[in-house]
Amino acid sequence: MSISFIDTHSHYQDKAFDGDRYELLERIHRENGVRSVIVIGYDIPSSETAVEMAERLDFVFAAVGVHPEECNDIPENWLDEVRRLAAHEKVCAIGEIGLDYHYEGYDKKRQEIVFRRQLELAKELKKPVSVHVRDASEDSLRILSDYGQTDGVMHCFAGSAETAEQVLKLGMHISFTGVLTFKNAKKALKALERVPLDRLLTETDCPYMAPEPFRGQRCDSSMIIKMLEKIAEVKGISVEDAAKATSENAVRLFGLA
Ligand code: NI
């Protein structure tokens, strides 16, 4: 397989992978062009597991952080814990962090504080961030712009083309999941048109968001080939060139060896 690519956002800690986690990862690395994988934490235990997975497989890296939906359910010393985990040599980013106003009962103030502390930690440690935003574009852009230019990625991008441009202005990268391949992906495709090839990354957010024709199934990093086919089509380039460009971006941004 000559095409290889990088999954910059995955959750292989998920119980969906309990039956075959390492077998699957080793197989898709060997046979399906999956060059590197970043396993992303969403609270302290899942961040810890991400680091353990990165210790076990050389092509796996970890991101550590607290997701906005978990921000009320973390220990008092959570920031020290994130800092401690981030010191590991295979931790390549702080994430996933951000804002999520999707479900009733979210705590805006608390989400903002937890987001800000982790943005500050990332700056201090000179690590990029993996940012999750749902139904909170305006507040996220306001907070991010307080920190000037930011190394990082707006993951699972679901905003408009205009929002994409604002994210790019902050110096950030953008990545899309399998959503790109869905029949109702018009908005995502419009945003993709605006993202220059040198700011684009690939990701799955697995086990969720499997692309067509696997929609609804358990997702894994090998399915990124479907996103690359769509990127190639929209950008008018070959799948090989799409894979090469997005992989180079990931290596550069996350400092992957
Ligand atoms: Ni995620």
py3Dmol code that shows the C-alpha trace and the ligand (Angstrom):
import py3Dmol

protein = """\
ATOM      1  CA  MET A   1       0.000   0.000   0.000  1.00  0.00           C
ATOM      2  CA  SER A   2       1.714   3.183  -1.123  1.00  0.00           C
ATOM      3  CA  ILE A   3      -0.799   5.642   0.322  1.00  0.00           C
ATOM      4  CA  SER A   4      -0.283   6.380   3.996  1.00  0.00           C
ATOM      5  CA  PHE A   5      -2.045   8.811   6.290  1.00  0.00           C
ATOM      6  CA  ILE A   6      -2.365   9.915   9.909  1.00  0.00           C
ATOM      7  CA  ASP A   7      -5.349   9.757  12.248  1.00  0.00           C
ATOM      8  CA  THR A   8      -4.980  12.936  14.319  1.00  0.00           C
ATOM      9  CA  HIS A   9      -8.014  12.288  16.545  1.00  0.00           C
ATOM     10  CA  SER A  10      -9.097   8.874  17.792  1.00  0.00           C
ATOM     11  CA  HIS A  11     -10.480   7.284  20.933  1.00  0.00           C
ATOM     12  CA  TYR A  12      -9.101   3.753  20.942  1.00  0.00           C
ATOM     13  CA  GLN A  13      -9.581   3.677  24.740  1.00  0.00           C
ATOM     14  CA  ASP A  14     -13.295   3.270  24.040  1.00  0.00           C
ATOM     15  CA  LYS A  15     -14.935   0.021  25.087  1.00  0.00           C
ATOM     16  CA  ALA A  16     -15.925  -0.508  21.441  1.00  0.00           C
ATOM     17  CA  PHE A  17     -12.301  -1.667  20.987  1.00  0.00           C
ATOM     18  CA  ASP A  18     -12.075  -3.885  24.083  1.00  0.00           C
ATOM     19  CA  GLY A  19     -12.171  -7.089  22.042  1.00  0.00           C
ATOM     20  CA  ASP A  20      -9.374  -6.361  19.565  1.00  0.00           C
ATOM     21  CA  ARG A  21      -7.714  -2.993  20.350  1.00  0.00           C
ATOM     22  CA  TYR A  22      -4.028  -3.796  19.744  1.00  0.00           C
ATOM     23  CA  GLU A  23      -4.647  -6.448  17.109  1.00  0.00           C
ATOM     24  CA  LEU A  24      -6.692  -3.950  15.103  1.00  0.00           C
ATOM     25  CA  LEU A  25      -4.151  -1.137  15.486  1.00  0.00           C
ATOM     26  CA  GLU A  26      -1.230  -3.349  14.454  1.00  0.00           C
ATOM     27  CA  ARG A  27      -3.160  -4.700  11.473  1.00  0.00           C
ATOM     28  CA  ILE A  28      -4.286  -1.331  10.060  1.00  0.00           C
ATOM     29  CA  HIS A  29      -0.768   0.043  10.593  1.00  0.00           C
ATOM     30  CA  ARG A  30       0.744  -2.894   8.711  1.00  0.00           C
ATOM     31  CA  GLU A  31      -1.838  -3.366   5.971  1.00  0.00           C
ATOM     32  CA  ASN A  32      -3.989  -0.252   5.483  1.00  0.00           C
ATOM     33  CA  GLY A  33      -1.654   2.710   5.291  1.00  0.00           C
ATOM     34  CA  VAL A  34      -2.262   3.976   8.822  1.00  0.00           C
ATOM     35  CA  ARG A  35       1.106   5.599   9.478  1.00  0.00           C
ATOM     36  CA  SER A  36       0.464   7.177  12.889  1.00  0.00           C
ATOM     37  CA  VAL A  37      -2.444   7.521  15.285  1.00  0.00           C
ATOM     38  CA  ILE A  38      -3.090  10.094  17.994  1.00  0.00           C
ATOM     39  CA  VAL A  39      -5.239   8.752  20.836  1.00  0.00           C
ATOM     40  CA  ILE A  40      -7.042  11.621  22.536  1.00  0.00           C
ATOM     41  CA  GLY A  41      -8.061  11.821  26.182  1.00  0.00           C
ATOM     42  CA  TYR A  42     -11.269  13.472  27.400  1.00  0.00           C
ATOM     43  CA  ASP A  43     -10.756  13.222  31.177  1.00  0.00           C
ATOM     44  CA  ILE A  44      -7.928  12.124  33.473  1.00  0.00           C
ATOM     45  CA  PRO A  45      -8.389   8.312  33.264  1.00  0.00           C
ATOM     46  CA  SER A  46      -8.820   8.323  29.461  1.00  0.00           C
ATOM     47  CA  SER A  47      -5.757  10.560  29.114  1.00  0.00           C
ATOM     48  CA  GLU A  48      -3.789   8.144  31.277  1.00  0.00           C
ATOM     49  CA  THR A  49      -4.902   5.253  29.045  1.00  0.00           C
ATOM     50  CA  ALA A  50      -3.942   7.209  25.919  1.00  0.00           C
ATOM     51  CA  VAL A  51      -0.407   7.562  27.300  1.00  0.00           C
ATOM     52  CA  GLU A  52      -0.251   3.832  28.114  1.00  0.00           C
ATOM     53  CA  MET A  53      -1.301   2.992  24.553  1.00  0.00           C
ATOM     54  CA  ALA A  54       1.362   5.329  23.161  1.00  0.00           C
ATOM     55  CA  GLU A  55       3.972   3.603  25.338  1.00  0.00           C
ATOM     56  CA  ARG A  56       2.984   0.249  23.930  1.00  0.00           C
ATOM     57  CA  LEU A  57       2.989   1.013  20.176  1.00  0.00           C
ATOM     58  CA  ASP A  58       5.620   3.155  18.471  1.00  0.00           C
ATOM     59  CA  PHE A  59       3.217   4.610  15.868  1.00  0.00           C
ATOM     60  CA  VAL A  60       0.696   5.692  18.515  1.00  0.00           C
ATOM     61  CA  PHE A  61       0.886   9.121  20.181  1.00  0.00           C
ATOM     62  CA  ALA A  62      -1.279  10.631  22.909  1.00  0.00           C
ATOM     63  CA  ALA A  63      -3.101  13.867  23.652  1.00  0.00           C
ATOM     64  CA  VAL A  64      -4.137  14.608  27.232  1.00  0.00           C
ATOM     65  CA  GLY A  65      -6.841  16.934  28.467  1.00  0.00           C
ATOM     66  CA  VAL A  66     -10.356  17.485  29.757  1.00  0.00           C
ATOM     67  CA  HIS A  67     -13.312  17.648  27.352  1.00  0.00           C
ATOM     68  CA  PRO A  68     -15.950  20.331  28.088  1.00  0.00           C
ATOM     69  CA  GLU A  69     -18.627  17.733  28.805  1.00  0.00           C
ATOM     70  CA  GLU A  70     -16.406  16.217  31.532  1.00  0.00           C
ATOM     71  CA  CYS A  71     -15.494  19.490  33.220  1.00  0.00           C
ATOM     72  CA  ASN A  72     -17.804  19.040  36.227  1.00  0.00           C
ATOM     73  CA  ASP A  73     -16.614  15.542  36.893  1.00  0.00           C
ATOM     74  CA  ILE A  74     -12.877  15.960  37.466  1.00  0.00           C
ATOM     75  CA  PRO A  75     -10.715  15.950  40.596  1.00  0.00           C
ATOM     76  CA  GLU A  76      -9.719  19.228  42.211  1.00  0.00           C
ATOM     77  CA  ASN A  77      -6.098  18.790  41.106  1.00  0.00           C
ATOM     78  CA  TRP A  78      -7.108  18.064  37.499  1.00  0.00           C
ATOM     79  CA  LEU A  79      -4.762  20.658  35.989  1.00  0.00           C
ATOM     80  CA  ASP A  80      -1.758  19.203  37.826  1.00  0.00           C
ATOM     81  CA  GLU A  81      -2.765  15.803  36.515  1.00  0.00           C
ATOM     82  CA  VAL A  82      -2.934  17.052  32.920  1.00  0.00           C
ATOM     83  CA  ARG A  83       0.439  18.727  33.405  1.00  0.00           C
ATOM     84  CA  ARG A  84       1.961  15.550  34.838  1.00  0.00           C
ATOM     85  CA  LEU A  85       0.676  13.435  31.932  1.00  0.00           C
ATOM     86  CA  ALA A  86       1.730  16.033  29.345  1.00  0.00           C
ATOM     87  CA  ALA A  87       5.356  15.621  30.432  1.00  0.00           C
ATOM     88  CA  HIS A  88       5.469  12.163  28.829  1.00  0.00           C
ATOM     89  CA  GLU A  89       7.618  12.122  25.676  1.00  0.00           C
ATOM     90  CA  LYS A  90       4.817  10.661  23.544  1.00  0.00           C
ATOM     91  CA  VAL A  91       2.236  13.283  24.465  1.00  0.00           C
ATOM     92  CA  CYS A  92       2.056  15.462  21.370  1.00  0.00           C
ATOM     93  CA  ALA A  93      -0.897  17.739  22.242  1.00  0.00           C
ATOM     94  CA  ILE A  94      -3.296  19.019  24.874  1.00  0.00           C
ATOM     95  CA  GLY A  95      -6.798  17.792  24.057  1.00  0.00           C
ATOM     96  CA  GLU A  96      -9.458  17.421  23.650  1.00  0.00           C
ATOM     97  CA  ILE A  97     -10.466  20.750  25.091  1.00  0.00           C
ATOM     98  CA  GLY A  98     -13.098  23.296  24.124  1.00  0.00           C
ATOM     99  CA  LEU A  99     -16.752  24.203  24.547  1.00  0.00           C
ATOM    100  CA  ASP A 100     -19.898  22.138  24.050  1.00  0.00           C
ATOM    101  CA  TYR A 101     -23.360  23.666  24.470  1.00  0.00           C
ATOM    102  CA  HIS A 102     -25.205  20.836  22.763  1.00  0.00           C
ATOM    103  CA  TYR A 103     -26.923  19.126  25.687  1.00  0.00           C
ATOM    104  CA  GLU A 104     -29.110  20.775  28.328  1.00  0.00           C
ATOM    105  CA  GLY A 105     -27.466  21.458  31.659  1.00  0.00           C
ATOM    106  CA  TYR A 106     -24.035  22.535  30.439  1.00  0.00           C
ATOM    107  CA  ASP A 107     -22.118  24.975  32.602  1.00  0.00           C
ATOM    108  CA  LYS A 108     -20.803  27.786  30.374  1.00  0.00           C
ATOM    109  CA  LYS A 109     -18.675  29.443  33.045  1.00  0.00           C
ATOM    110  CA  ARG A 110     -17.024  26.242  34.173  1.00  0.00           C
ATOM    111  CA  GLN A 111     -16.379  25.134  30.575  1.00  0.00           C
ATOM    112  CA  GLU A 112     -14.707  28.446  29.825  1.00  0.00           C
ATOM    113  CA  ILE A 113     -12.426  28.246  32.872  1.00  0.00           C
ATOM    114  CA  VAL A 114     -11.359  24.671  32.103  1.00  0.00           C
ATOM    115  CA  PHE A 115     -10.799  25.573  28.432  1.00  0.00           C
ATOM    116  CA  ARG A 116      -8.727  28.654  29.303  1.00  0.00           C
ATOM    117  CA  ARG A 117      -6.534  26.867  31.860  1.00  0.00           C
ATOM    118  CA  GLN A 118      -5.668  24.216  29.272  1.00  0.00           C
ATOM    119  CA  LEU A 119      -5.004  26.752  26.503  1.00  0.00           C
ATOM    120  CA  GLU A 120      -2.604  28.466  28.912  1.00  0.00           C
ATOM    121  CA  LEU A 121      -0.966  25.164  29.816  1.00  0.00           C
ATOM    122  CA  ALA A 122      -0.473  24.341  26.125  1.00  0.00           C
ATOM    123  CA  LYS A 123       1.172  27.715  25.518  1.00  0.00           C
ATOM    124  CA  GLU A 124       3.410  27.225  28.521  1.00  0.00           C
ATOM    125  CA  LEU A 125       4.439  23.729  27.397  1.00  0.00           C
ATOM    126  CA  LYS A 126       4.638  24.796  23.717  1.00  0.00           C
ATOM    127  CA  LYS A 127       2.257  22.030  22.690  1.00  0.00           C
ATOM    128  CA  PRO A 128      -0.505  22.255  20.097  1.00  0.00           C
ATOM    129  CA  VAL A 129      -4.155  21.890  21.111  1.00  0.00           C
ATOM    130  CA  SER A 130      -6.912  19.641  19.799  1.00  0.00           C
ATOM    131  CA  VAL A 131     -10.099  21.687  20.127  1.00  0.00           C
ATOM    132  CA  HIS A 132     -13.663  20.392  20.284  1.00  0.00           C
ATOM    133  CA  VAL A 133     -16.482  22.854  19.643  1.00  0.00           C
ATOM    134  CA  ARG A 134     -20.172  22.057  19.410  1.00  0.00           C
ATOM    135  CA  ASP A 135     -22.861  24.725  19.164  1.00  0.00           C
ATOM    136  CA  ALA A 136     -20.403  27.222  20.620  1.00  0.00           C
ATOM    137  CA  SER A 137     -18.494  28.750  17.679  1.00  0.00           C
ATOM    138  CA  GLU A 138     -18.824  32.356  18.785  1.00  0.00           C
ATOM    139  CA  ASP A 139     -17.617  31.870  22.374  1.00  0.00           C
ATOM    140  CA  SER A 140     -14.803  29.573  21.241  1.00  0.00           C
ATOM    141  CA  LEU A 141     -13.479  32.096  18.740  1.00  0.00           C
ATOM    142  CA  ARG A 142     -13.708  34.852  21.354  1.00  0.00           C
ATOM    143  CA  ILE A 143     -11.712  32.825  23.885  1.00  0.00           C
ATOM    144  CA  LEU A 144      -9.152  31.559  21.379  1.00  0.00           C
ATOM    145  CA  SER A 145      -8.519  35.051  20.028  1.00  0.00           C
ATOM    146  CA  ASP A 146      -7.540  36.183  23.557  1.00  0.00           C
ATOM    147  CA  TYR A 147      -4.459  33.990  23.182  1.00  0.00           C
ATOM    148  CA  GLY A 148      -3.352  35.305  19.790  1.00  0.00           C
ATOM    149  CA  GLN A 149      -2.027  32.782  17.306  1.00  0.00           C
ATOM    150  CA  THR A 150      -2.626  29.210  18.385  1.00  0.00           C
ATOM    151  CA  ASP A 151      -0.925  26.026  17.226  1.00  0.00           C
ATOM    152  CA  GLY A 152      -3.601  23.431  17.004  1.00  0.00           C
ATOM    153  CA  VAL A 153      -6.575  21.991  15.235  1.00  0.00           C
ATOM    154  CA  MET A 154     -10.305  22.567  15.282  1.00  0.00           C
ATOM    155  CA  HIS A 155     -11.313  18.929  15.171  1.00  0.00           C
ATOM    156  CA  CYS A 156     -14.493  17.409  13.704  1.00  0.00           C
ATOM    157  CA  PHE A 157     -15.179  20.755  12.100  1.00  0.00           C
ATOM    158  CA  ALA A 158     -18.899  21.430  11.754  1.00  0.00           C
ATOM    159  CA  GLY A 159     -18.953  25.187  11.310  1.00  0.00           C
ATOM    160  CA  SER A 160     -19.623  27.371   8.296  1.00  0.00           C
ATOM    161  CA  ALA A 161     -17.100  28.438   5.671  1.00  0.00           C
ATOM    162  CA  GLU A 162     -16.971  31.841   7.412  1.00  0.00           C
ATOM    163  CA  THR A 163     -16.164  30.252  10.764  1.00  0.00           C
ATOM    164  CA  ALA A 164     -13.468  28.189   9.037  1.00  0.00           C
ATOM    165  CA  GLU A 165     -11.838  31.394   7.841  1.00  0.00           C
ATOM    166  CA  GLN A 166     -11.807  32.828  11.349  1.00  0.00           C
ATOM    167  CA  VAL A 167     -10.224  29.649  12.685  1.00  0.00           C
ATOM    168  CA  LEU A 168      -7.554  29.827   9.964  1.00  0.00           C
ATOM    169  CA  LYS A 169      -6.843  33.447  10.882  1.00  0.00           C
ATOM    170  CA  LEU A 170      -5.954  32.281  14.391  1.00  0.00           C
ATOM    171  CA  GLY A 171      -3.250  30.122  12.816  1.00  0.00           C
ATOM    172  CA  MET A 172      -5.088  26.890  13.458  1.00  0.00           C
ATOM    173  CA  HIS A 173      -5.593  23.810  11.321  1.00  0.00           C
ATOM    174  CA  ILE A 174      -8.961  22.248  10.533  1.00  0.00           C
ATOM    175  CA  SER A 175      -9.948  18.613  10.297  1.00  0.00           C
ATOM    176  CA  PHE A 176     -13.114  16.849   9.253  1.00  0.00           C
ATOM    177  CA  THR A 177     -14.363  13.407  10.170  1.00  0.00           C
ATOM    178  CA  GLY A 178     -16.416  10.946   8.102  1.00  0.00           C
ATOM    179  CA  VAL A 179     -19.096  13.640   7.960  1.00  0.00           C
ATOM    180  CA  LEU A 180     -17.392  14.779   4.733  1.00  0.00           C
ATOM    181  CA  THR A 181     -18.702  11.684   2.991  1.00  0.00           C
ATOM    182  CA  PHE A 182     -22.296  11.904   4.194  1.00  0.00           C
ATOM    183  CA  LYS A 183     -25.069  12.705   1.732  1.00  0.00           C
ATOM    184  CA  ASN A 184     -25.981  15.891   3.647  1.00  0.00           C
ATOM    185  CA  ALA A 185     -22.392  17.157   3.869  1.00  0.00           C
ATOM    186  CA  LYS A 186     -22.956  20.345   1.870  1.00  0.00           C
ATOM    187  CA  LYS A 187     -21.920  22.666   4.703  1.00  0.00           C
ATOM    188  CA  ALA A 188     -18.786  20.662   5.499  1.00  0.00           C
ATOM    189  CA  LEU A 189     -17.794  20.555   1.830  1.00  0.00           C
ATOM    190  CA  LYS A 190     -18.250  24.325   1.518  1.00  0.00           C
ATOM    191  CA  ALA A 191     -15.981  24.805   4.535  1.00  0.00           C
ATOM    192  CA  LEU A 192     -13.462  22.331   3.099  1.00  0.00           C
ATOM    193  CA  GLU A 193     -13.249  24.395  -0.101  1.00  0.00           C
ATOM    194  CA  ARG A 194     -11.948  27.331   1.979  1.00  0.00           C
ATOM    195  CA  VAL A 195      -9.299  25.392   3.892  1.00  0.00           C
ATOM    196  CA  PRO A 196      -5.924  25.517   2.132  1.00  0.00           C
ATOM    197  CA  LEU A 197      -4.211  22.174   1.739  1.00  0.00           C
ATOM    198  CA  ASP A 198      -1.410  23.157   4.117  1.00  0.00           C
ATOM    199  CA  ARG A 199      -3.902  23.627   7.005  1.00  0.00           C
ATOM    200  CA  LEU A 200      -5.895  20.454   6.575  1.00  0.00           C
ATOM    201  CA  LEU A 201      -5.635  17.332   8.729  1.00  0.00           C
ATOM    202  CA  THR A 202      -7.279  13.917   8.652  1.00  0.00           C
ATOM    203  CA  GLU A 203      -9.026  12.259  11.595  1.00  0.00           C
ATOM    204  CA  THR A 204     -11.710   9.746  12.475  1.00  0.00           C
ATOM    205  CA  ASP A 205     -12.963  10.542  16.031  1.00  0.00           C
ATOM    206  CA  CYS A 206     -13.377   6.750  16.114  1.00  0.00           C
ATOM    207  CA  PRO A 207     -15.239   4.687  17.227  1.00  0.00           C
ATOM    208  CA  TYR A 208     -17.765   7.305  16.093  1.00  0.00           C
ATOM    209  CA  MET A 209     -18.393   9.059  12.779  1.00  0.00           C
ATOM    210  CA  ALA A 210     -17.610   6.246  10.328  1.00  0.00           C
ATOM    211  CA  PRO A 211     -17.636   7.530   6.732  1.00  0.00           C
ATOM    212  CA  GLU A 212     -19.822   6.220   3.938  1.00  0.00           C
ATOM    213  CA  PRO A 213     -20.169   3.380   3.020  1.00  0.00           C
ATOM    214  CA  PHE A 214     -19.482   2.293   6.631  1.00  0.00           C
ATOM    215  CA  ARG A 215     -21.818   4.796   8.288  1.00  0.00           C
ATOM    216  CA  GLY A 216     -23.213   3.467  11.571  1.00  0.00           C
ATOM    217  CA  GLN A 217     -20.472   0.853  11.952  1.00  0.00           C
ATOM    218  CA  ARG A 218     -17.542   0.998  14.342  1.00  0.00           C
ATOM    219  CA  CYS A 219     -15.059   3.386  12.807  1.00  0.00           C
ATOM    220  CA  ASP A 220     -11.277   2.870  12.688  1.00  0.00           C
ATOM    221  CA  SER A 221      -8.351   4.793  11.180  1.00  0.00           C
ATOM    222  CA  SER A 222      -8.202   2.724   7.967  1.00  0.00           C
ATOM    223  CA  MET A 223     -11.451   4.428   6.889  1.00  0.00           C
ATOM    224  CA  ILE A 224      -9.600   7.737   6.474  1.00  0.00           C
ATOM    225  CA  ILE A 225      -9.027   6.693   2.864  1.00  0.00           C
ATOM    226  CA  LYS A 226     -12.702   7.605   2.286  1.00  0.00           C
ATOM    227  CA  MET A 227     -12.164  11.128   3.638  1.00  0.00           C
ATOM    228  CA  LEU A 228      -9.043  11.477   1.481  1.00  0.00           C
ATOM    229  CA  GLU A 229     -11.007  10.517  -1.630  1.00  0.00           C
ATOM    230  CA  LYS A 230     -13.452  13.316  -0.858  1.00  0.00           C
ATOM    231  CA  ILE A 231     -10.671  15.836  -0.135  1.00  0.00           C
ATOM    232  CA  ALA A 232      -8.978  14.888  -3.421  1.00  0.00           C
ATOM    233  CA  GLU A 233     -12.238  15.374  -5.298  1.00  0.00           C
ATOM    234  CA  VAL A 234     -12.955  18.799  -3.760  1.00  0.00           C
ATOM    235  CA  LYS A 235      -9.371  20.032  -4.179  1.00  0.00           C
ATOM    236  CA  GLY A 236      -8.927  18.570  -7.663  1.00  0.00           C
ATOM    237  CA  ILE A 237      -5.809  16.594  -6.728  1.00  0.00           C
ATOM    238  CA  SER A 238      -4.899  12.911  -6.491  1.00  0.00           C
ATOM    239  CA  VAL A 239      -5.658  10.866  -3.382  1.00  0.00           C
ATOM    240  CA  GLU A 240      -1.884  10.320  -3.038  1.00  0.00           C
ATOM    241  CA  ASP A 241      -1.243  14.064  -2.948  1.00  0.00           C
ATOM    242  CA  ALA A 242      -4.075  14.628  -0.464  1.00  0.00           C
ATOM    243  CA  ALA A 243      -2.589  11.945   1.796  1.00  0.00           C
ATOM    244  CA  LYS A 244       0.907  13.344   1.461  1.00  0.00           C
ATOM    245  CA  ALA A 245      -0.106  16.944   2.238  1.00  0.00           C
ATOM    246  CA  THR A 246      -2.293  16.114   5.238  1.00  0.00           C
ATOM    247  CA  SER A 247       0.337  13.752   6.670  1.00  0.00           C
ATOM    248  CA  GLU A 248       3.052  16.394   6.367  1.00  0.00           C
ATOM    249  CA  ASN A 249       0.800  18.875   8.182  1.00  0.00           C
ATOM    250  CA  ALA A 250       0.196  16.419  11.025  1.00  0.00           C
ATOM    251  CA  VAL A 251       3.905  15.611  11.380  1.00  0.00           C
ATOM    252  CA  ARG A 252       4.771  19.313  11.455  1.00  0.00           C
ATOM    253  CA  LEU A 253       1.999  20.407  13.844  1.00  0.00           C
ATOM    254  CA  PHE A 254       2.304  17.563  16.347  1.00  0.00           C
ATOM    255  CA  GLY A 255       6.050  16.951  15.953  1.00  0.00           C
ATOM    256  CA  LEU A 256       5.472  13.264  15.201  1.00  0.00           C
ATOM    257  CA  ALA A 257       8.677  11.322  14.747  1.00  0.00           C
TER     258      ALA A 257
END
"""
ligand_1 = """\
1
NI
Ni -13.102 13.253 20.102
"""
view = py3Dmol.view(width=600, height=400)
view.addModel(protein, "pdb")
view.setStyle({"model": 0}, {"cartoon": {"style": "trace"}})
view.addModel(ligand_1, "xyz")
view.setStyle({"model": 1}, {"stick": {}})
view.zoomTo()
view.show()
